[in-house]
Amino acid sequence: MWRRIRQASLSFLLGFTIAFVVYLFLRFDADQVLLGMAIGAIFGVLLAAVLLWLEHRYPDEPRS
């Protein structure tokens, strides 16, 4: 179940992110957009680390 939820969430986030970045480049200065992308990438890496830690701590299959 968690795998399917994660897969659907990542698909949604990928599409949303691509569309939003294109919109930002059309709307604002490129330097501001790149700074925002760098900040977003940092938080994305932190979120990925937390998700990996949670997946390791609470696996789908119980430990024997």
C-alpha angles and dihedrals in degrees: 000000000000091000092056093046091049092047093050092045092051092049091051093046093049093054093043093048095050093049093045094049091050089050092049093051090052094046107038143031113288094234092058091048093050091049090051091049091051092051090046091050091053092052090044091056090048091050091048090051091051092048092049090049092050091047090051093047096045108030122186092244119055117243117252 
